[in-house]
Amino acid sequence: ALAGAAEKHGVTFKYNTTVTKVEKSGSRASAVITSDGQRIECDVVVLNPDLPVAWRDLLGKTPLSVKRLNYSPSCVTILAGSSKSYDHLAHHNIHFGHSWDGVFDELITKKQLMSDPSLLVTLPSKDDPSLAPSGKHSYYILFPTPNLDADIDWKKMKNVYKDQMYATMQERGYRDFADSVEVEHVTTPLDWQEMGMERGAPFASAHTFLQTGPFRPSNMAKGYENVVFTGSGTQPGVGVPMVLISGRLAAERIVGPVK
């Protein structure tokens, strides 16, 4: 939907194209260089990767303020197509473990997997049946995990933890769910890192008081007159509403206040 709205306003998308460098001339970005050798001249560059990744991979020396950021936990998600349905489910379903406070300590301080998991199960096909074949359902399952600061080998743990997730769901009332899964896609912290999220943290830098709203890193790249950041790593923060606001703030940096 967002891509369609952008295209209606003249945006051209280049899919499967990787930007490898932002070319600088004086204090301005003059072009972006792609992995296939294209040089695309630009008046303004808007960068969406997590800020440390944008600086390290595209812009150059990372500012100290960005290096000092603390990062949120990560998560493992399963996108599953299933033949099972459960009458008690809403669109979004959060299941808390008994040791809620202990979970935060395990994830953030001890950097361990949850011993008493809390989880999110989303059922988008409940409200939009077109998202799954007739008689089937699509599930989005999320378990918080430590980010990549933890000593966890996700190449080895990926399938092990997936099975643990299904076992926990069985205990929380999702009877025989694992056996009903016909197609699945598992995303681990390593995958989030591959998508441009520092430390494999899809929620970017932690939402502590001093990293939220106006205290989050600026959306203007220091040392560049025409490089603007957008996304969860910059102001105002994490979540679809705030990321959309970050897009508006980025636009206002370029064209002035939007009425």
C-alpha positions as CSV (number, residue, x, y, z in Angstrom):
1,A,0.0,0.0,0.0
2,L,2.8,2.4,0.9
3,A,4.7,1.6,-2.3
4,G,1.6,2.1,-4.4
5,A,0.9,5.5,-2.8
6,A,4.5,6.5,-3.5
7,E,4.3,5.4,-7.1
8,K,1.2,7.5,-7.6
9,H,3.3,10.6,-6.6
10,G,6.0,9.8,-9.1
11,V,8.4,7.6,-7.1
12,T,10.4,5.0,-9.1
13,F,11.5,1.9,-7.2
14,K,14.7,0.0,-8.2
15,Y,14.3,-3.5,-6.7
16,N,17.1,-5.9,-6.2
17,T,19.6,-3.0,-6.4
18,T,22.1,-2.5,-3.6
19,V,23.6,0.9,-2.8
20,T,27.3,0.4,-1.7
21,K,28.5,4.0,-1.3
22,V,27.3,7.5,-1.0
23,E,29.7,9.7,-3.1
24,K,30.6,13.0,-1.4
25,S,31.7,16.3,-3.0
26,G,32.6,18.9,-0.4
27,S,29.9,18.9,2.2
28,R,27.2,17.4,-0.1
29,A,26.3,13.9,-1.3
30,S,26.6,14.0,-5.1
31,A,25.7,10.5,-6.1
32,V,25.0,6.9,-4.9
33,I,27.0,4.0,-6.3
34,T,25.3,0.6,-6.7
35,S,26.7,-2.9,-6.6
36,D,26.4,-3.2,-10.4
37,G,28.4,-0.1,-11.0
38,Q,25.6,2.5,-11.6
39,R,26.3,6.0,-10.5
40,I,23.0,7.8,-9.7
41,E,23.4,11.6,-9.3
42,C,21.3,13.1,-6.6
43,D,20.1,16.4,-5.0
44,V,19.3,14.7,-1.7
45,V,19.9,11.3,-0.3
46,V,17.4,9.7,2.2
47,L,18.8,6.7,4.0
48,N,16.6,4.1,5.7
49,P,19.1,1.5,7.1
50,D,19.8,1.6,10.9
51,L,22.1,4.5,11.5
52,P,25.3,2.6,12.5
53,V,24.9,0.6,9.3
54,A,24.3,3.6,7.2
55,W,27.4,5.4,8.6
56,R,29.7,2.3,8.5
57,D,28.7,1.0,5.1
58,L,27.8,4.1,3.1
59,L,28.9,7.4,4.7
60,G,32.2,6.9,6.4
61,K,33.3,7.7,10.0
62,T,30.6,6.9,12.5
63,P,29.8,9.8,15.0
64,L,30.5,9.0,18.6
65,S,26.9,9.7,19.5
66,V,25.9,6.8,17.2
67,K,28.6,4.5,18.5
68,R,27.3,5.0,22.1
69,L,23.8,3.8,21.4
70,N,22.4,0.9,23.4
71,Y,20.3,-1.6,21.5
72,S,17.0,-3.3,22.1
73,P,16.5,-7.1,22.2
74,S,15.9,-8.9,19.0
75,C,13.4,-11.6,18.1
76,V,12.8,-14.8,16.2
77,T,9.7,-14.7,13.9
78,I,7.9,-17.5,12.1
79,L,5.6,-16.7,9.1
80,A,3.5,-19.8,8.9
81,G,0.7,-21.1,6.6
82,S,-1.4,-23.5,8.6
83,S,-4.6,-25.5,8.2
84,K,-5.5,-24.9,11.9
85,S,-7.9,-22.4,13.3
86,Y,-8.6,-21.5,16.9
87,D,-11.9,-20.0,18.0
88,H,-10.3,-18.0,20.9
89,L,-7.9,-16.0,18.7
90,A,-8.1,-12.3,18.0
91,H,-6.1,-10.5,15.3
92,H,-3.2,-9.9,17.8
93,N,-2.7,-12.2,20.7
94,I,0.0,-11.6,23.4
95,H,0.7,-14.5,25.8
96,F,2.7,-13.5,28.9
97,G,4.8,-16.0,30.9
98,H,4.6,-16.0,34.7
99,S,8.0,-14.3,35.2
100,W,7.5,-11.2,33.2
101,D,10.1,-9.2,35.0
102,G,12.5,-12.1,34.8
103,V,12.2,-12.2,31.1
104,F,13.5,-8.6,30.7
105,D,16.5,-9.5,32.9
106,E,17.2,-12.6,30.9
107,L,17.0,-10.8,27.5
108,I,18.8,-7.5,28.3
109,T,21.1,-8.1,31.3
110,K,22.0,-11.8,31.1
111,K,21.6,-12.0,27.3
112,Q,19.9,-15.3,27.5
113,L,16.9,-16.9,25.8
114,M,13.7,-16.7,27.8
115,S,13.2,-19.5,30.3
116,D,9.5,-18.7,30.6
117,P,8.6,-17.2,27.2
118,S,6.2,-14.4,26.4
119,L,5.1,-14.3,22.8
120,L,3.0,-12.6,20.1
121,V,0.8,-14.5,17.7
122,T,-0.9,-12.4,14.9
123,L,-3.5,-13.9,12.7
124,P,-3.9,-11.5,9.7
125,S,-6.1,-13.9,7.8
126,K,-8.8,-13.6,10.5
127,D,-9.7,-10.1,9.2
128,D,-8.5,-10.5,5.6
129,P,-9.3,-14.1,4.4
130,S,-7.6,-13.3,1.1
131,L,-4.2,-13.6,2.8
132,A,-4.5,-17.4,2.8
133,P,-6.1,-20.1,0.7
134,S,-9.7,-21.1,1.5
135,G,-9.8,-23.0,4.8
136,K,-6.2,-22.0,5.7
137,H,-4.7,-19.3,7.8
138,S,-1.5,-17.2,7.9
139,Y,0.2,-16.7,11.2
140,Y,2.9,-14.3,12.4
141,I,4.7,-15.6,15.5
142,L,7.2,-13.6,17.4
143,F,9.4,-14.6,20.4
144,P,11.7,-11.9,21.8
145,T,15.4,-13.0,22.0
146,P,18.7,-11.3,22.9
147,N,20.4,-9.3,20.2
148,L,23.7,-10.4,18.6
149,D,25.7,-9.2,21.6
150,A,24.6,-12.6,23.1
151,D,26.8,-15.7,22.7
152,I,24.2,-17.6,20.7
153,D,25.1,-19.4,17.4
154,W,21.9,-18.8,15.4
155,K,23.1,-20.9,12.5
156,K,22.9,-23.9,14.9
157,M,20.0,-22.7,17.0
158,K,17.6,-21.6,14.2
159,N,15.8,-24.9,13.8
160,V,16.3,-25.9,17.5
161,Y,14.6,-22.7,18.7
162,K,11.9,-23.0,16.1
163,D,10.9,-26.3,17.6
164,Q,11.0,-24.8,21.0
165,M,8.7,-22.1,19.9
166,Y,6.2,-24.6,18.5
167,A,6.4,-26.5,21.8
168,T,5.6,-23.4,23.8
169,M,2.6,-22.7,21.5
170,Q,1.4,-26.2,22.2
171,E,1.5,-25.5,25.9
172,R,-0.3,-22.2,25.5
173,G,-3.3,-23.7,23.8
174,Y,-2.3,-24.0,20.1
175,R,-2.9,-27.7,20.0
176,D,-1.2,-29.6,17.1
177,F,-0.1,-26.3,15.5
178,A,3.3,-27.6,14.5
179,D,1.8,-30.5,12.6
180,S,-0.6,-28.2,10.8
181,V,2.1,-25.9,9.3
182,E,2.3,-26.3,5.5
183,V,4.8,-23.5,4.7
184,E,7.0,-21.5,7.0
185,H,9.7,-18.8,7.0
186,V,11.9,-18.3,10.0
187,T,13.8,-15.1,10.7
188,T,16.5,-14.9,13.3
189,P,18.8,-12.1,14.6
190,L,21.3,-13.0,12.0
191,D,18.7,-12.4,9.3
192,W,17.8,-9.0,10.8
193,Q,21.4,-8.1,10.7
194,E,21.5,-9.0,7.0
195,M,18.6,-6.6,6.5
196,G,20.6,-3.7,7.8
197,M,19.7,-3.7,11.5
198,E,22.7,-3.2,13.9
199,R,23.3,-6.1,16.3
200,G,20.4,-7.9,14.6
201,A,17.9,-5.8,16.5
202,P,14.8,-5.1,14.4
203,F,13.6,-2.5,16.9
204,A,16.9,-0.6,16.5
205,S,18.4,1.3,19.5
206,A,16.6,0.8,22.7
207,H,13.6,3.0,23.7
208,T,15.2,4.3,26.9
209,F,14.4,7.8,28.0
210,L,17.6,9.3,26.5
211,Q,17.1,7.5,23.2
212,T,13.4,8.3,22.6
213,G,11.8,11.2,20.7
214,P,14.0,14.3,20.5
215,F,16.8,12.5,22.3
216,R,17.1,9.9,19.5
217,P,19.8,10.5,16.9
218,S,19.1,13.4,14.5
219,N,17.7,12.7,11.1
220,M,20.4,14.9,9.5
221,A,23.8,13.3,8.8
222,K,26.6,15.3,10.4
223,G,29.0,16.6,7.8
224,Y,26.5,16.4,5.0
225,E,24.1,19.2,3.9
226,N,21.8,16.9,2.0
227,V,21.8,13.4,3.6
228,V,18.6,12.7,5.7
229,F,17.8,9.7,7.8
230,T,14.4,8.0,8.1
231,G,13.2,4.9,9.9
232,S,13.2,3.5,13.4
233,G,16.8,4.4,14.2
234,T,16.2,8.1,14.0
235,Q,13.7,10.5,15.5
236,P,11.1,9.9,16.8
237,G,11.4,6.1,17.3
238,V,10.2,2.6,16.8
239,G,6.8,1.4,15.5
240,V,4.8,1.9,12.3
241,P,3.2,5.3,13.5
242,M,6.6,6.8,14.5
243,V,8.4,5.5,11.5
244,L,5.8,7.1,9.3
245,I,6.3,10.3,11.3
246,S,10.1,9.9,10.6
247,G,9.3,9.9,6.9
248,R,7.3,13.1,7.2
249,L,10.1,14.7,9.2
250,A,12.6,13.7,6.6
251,A,10.4,15.2,3.8
252,E,10.2,18.4,5.8
253,R,14.0,18.6,6.0
254,I,14.0,18.5,2.2
255,V,11.0,20.6,1.1
256,G,10.1,22.5,4.2
257,P,6.9,22.2,6.4
258,V,4.3,19.9,5.0
259,K,0.7,21.3,5.3
